[in-house]
Amino acid sequence: MTVLDSLHTLPNGDTSKELLALNKPKGYLVTRSDDLGRKTVYELLPEWAFTEGWMPIGRLDLESKGLLLFTTNSKINHALTTPKNCIKVYEIWVRGHVSDEHIAEALNGVQSPYGLLKALKVEKISTGGAKTKLKVVIDEGKNRHIRRLFGALKDSKFGTPLKVLELSRISIGSFNLDIKSGEWRYLLKDEEKQLINHLQKT
């Protein structure tokens, strides 16, 4: 039996009780505590999420927002954070003029001090002034992956690095964000099964 096979056993009831989703606002750290007294995502969850050891699956940095999953199941955590196992979709606003050449570079990969950074898909959604809105798909999650990827590219007009101004994660695998900022809910059993099936197909 593989790790993914073992994840198909779910408790009775409509909700899985092994996965919950939070729509993380900006300004919250994804950590259990902070020496500087900054706000953490556990302040948005019931107290039992902290005391019963619910773990964040992956990270979103302080200034990022959007979908964050939590679990008490280490196998689920490992499966969803293993590179190439699960696609994640983001919407971002970038300061600078994002060209087709920039998109090609992001898809081919950019060398950085943190290793090769690349995207699976980049779609231009809209532009406004000197900003560009993009949808970005990745299948791994190095620290500040998307911010560093686009920060390694330069605006052809001004010669300055592109900068991600806003970043929101809108989906993980088959699960799409559907709750208001700062709110949470359990995944339904069907949603968890679809998420695990999605892992097996990627």
C-alpha positions in Angstrom: 0.0 0.0 0.0 1.4 3.4 -1.0 1.2 6.6 1.2 -1.6 7.9 -1.1 -3.5 4.6 -0.9 -3.6 4.9 2.9 -5.1 8.3 2.7 -8.4 7.0 1.3 -9.6 5.8 4.7 -11.9 8.6 6.0 -14.0 8.9 9.2 -17.8 8.7 9.0 -19.8 11.9 8.5 -20.1 14.6 5.9 -16.8 16.2 6.8 -13.3 14.6 6.8 -12.1 15.9 10.2 -8.6 15.5 8.8 -8.4 18.6 6.6 -9.6 22.2 7.2 -9.2 25.2 5.0 -8.5 28.8 6.1 -8.6 31.9 4.0 -5.5 33.6 5.4 -5.5 37.4 5.4 -2.4 39.5 5.0 -0.5 40.3 8.2 -0.7 36.8 9.8 2.3 34.5 10.2 2.0 30.8 9.5 3.6 29.7 12.7 2.4 28.5 16.2 4.0 31.5 18.0 6.1 34.5 17.4 8.8 36.0 19.6 7.9 39.5 18.4 4.3 39.2 19.3 3.0 39.3 15.7 -0.4 37.8 14.8 -0.4 34.1 13.8 -2.9 32.1 11.8 -3.9 30.2 14.9 -5.6 33.3 16.2 -8.1 32.8 13.3 -8.8 29.2 14.3 -10.6 27.6 17.3 -8.3 26.9 20.3 -8.4 23.2 19.7 -6.6 23.7 16.4 -3.6 24.7 18.4 -3.9 22.3 21.3 -4.7 19.3 19.1 -1.8 19.8 16.8 -3.3 20.9 13.5 -0.4 21.6 11.2 -0.3 24.1 8.3 0.3 22.3 5.0 3.0 24.5 3.4 3.3 28.2 4.0 2.1 31.7 2.9 4.4 34.6 3.9 3.3 37.4 6.1 2.1 39.7 3.2 0.5 36.9 1.2 -3.1 35.8 1.5 -5.5 33.0 0.4 -5.9 29.3 0.8 -4.1 27.5 3.6 -4.9 23.9 4.5 -4.3 22.3 7.9 -4.2 18.7 9.0 -3.4 16.4 11.9 -2.4 13.7 9.5 1.4 13.7 8.8 0.9 11.5 5.6 -1.5 14.0 4.1 0.9 16.8 5.0 3.8 15.0 3.3 1.8 14.1 0.2 0.6 17.7 -0.3 4.0 19.3 0.2 6.1 16.8 -1.8 7.3 18.6 -5.0 5.5 17.7 -8.2 2.7 16.0 -6.2 0.2 18.8 -6.2 -0.4 22.0 -8.2 -1.2 25.3 -6.6 -2.7 28.3 -8.3 -2.1 31.9 -7.4 -3.4 35.3 -8.5 -0.7 38.0 -8.2 -0.3 41.7 -9.0 3.2 42.5 -10.3 4.7 46.0 -10.4 6.2 46.4 -13.9 5.3 45.5 -17.5 5.1 41.7 -17.8 5.9 40.7 -21.4 5.6 37.5 -23.2 9.4 37.2 -22.8 9.0 37.4 -19.0 6.4 34.7 -19.1 8.6 32.5 -21.2 11.5 33.0 -18.8 9.2 32.1 -15.8 8.1 28.9 -17.6 11.7 27.9 -18.6 13.0 28.6 -15.1 15.3 31.2 -13.5 18.4 30.3 -11.6 18.6 31.9 -8.2 20.6 31.5 -4.9 17.7 29.3 -3.8 17.9 27.0 -6.8 15.9 26.8 -10.0 12.6 28.7 -9.8 9.9 28.2 -12.4 6.2 28.1 -13.0 4.1 25.5 -14.8 1.7 28.1 -16.3 1.5 31.9 -16.3 -1.6 33.6 -17.7 -1.9 37.4 -18.1 -5.3 38.4 -16.7 -5.2 42.2 -16.9 -3.0 45.3 -16.7 -3.5 48.6 -14.9 -1.0 51.4 -15.2 2.4 50.0 -14.5 0.9 46.8 -12.9 0.1 43.4 -14.3 -2.3 40.8 -12.9 -1.3 37.2 -13.5 -2.5 33.7 -12.7 0.5 31.5 -11.8 0.5 27.7 -11.4 3.4 25.9 -9.7 3.9 22.3 -8.4 6.4 23.0 -5.7 6.7 25.6 -3.0 10.2 26.9 -2.2 10.3 29.7 0.3 8.8 32.9 -1.3 9.0 31.0 -4.6 6.8 33.3 -6.8 8.1 36.5 -5.3 11.7 35.5 -5.9 10.9 34.1 -9.4 9.4 37.4 -10.7 12.0 39.4 -8.7 14.7 37.8 -10.8 13.1 39.3 -14.0 13.6 42.9 -15.1 11.2 45.4 -16.5 12.4 45.9 -20.1 11.2 49.5 -20.0 12.8 50.7 -16.8 15.5 48.0 -16.2 14.2 47.5 -12.6 13.3 44.1 -11.1 9.7 43.1 -11.3 8.0 43.0 -7.9 5.1 41.0 -6.6 2.8 43.5 -4.9 0.0 41.2 -4.0 -0.2 37.4 -3.9 -3.3 35.3 -3.2 -3.4 31.5 -3.4 -6.8 30.4 -4.8 -6.5 26.7 -5.1 -4.5 23.6 -4.0 -5.0 20.6 -6.2 -8.7 20.1 -6.8 -9.8 22.3 -3.9 -10.7 25.9 -4.7 -10.9 28.7 -2.1 -14.6 29.5 -1.4 -14.6 31.1 2.1 -14.3 34.7 3.2 -11.1 36.2 4.4 -10.3 35.2 8.0 -12.8 32.3 8.0 -12.2 28.5 8.0 -14.1 25.3 7.4 -13.6 21.6 7.3 -13.3 20.0 3.9 -16.1 17.7 3.0 -15.3 14.0 2.6 -15.9 14.2 -1.2 -13.6 17.2 -1.4 -10.8 15.3 0.5 -11.3 12.3 -1.8 -11.1 14.5 -4.9 -7.9 16.1 -3.5 -6.2 12.7 -2.9 -7.3 11.5 -6.3 -5.9 14.6 -7.9 -2.5 13.8 -6.2 -2.5 10.4 -7.8 -3.1 11.9 -11.3 -0.4 14.7 -11.1 
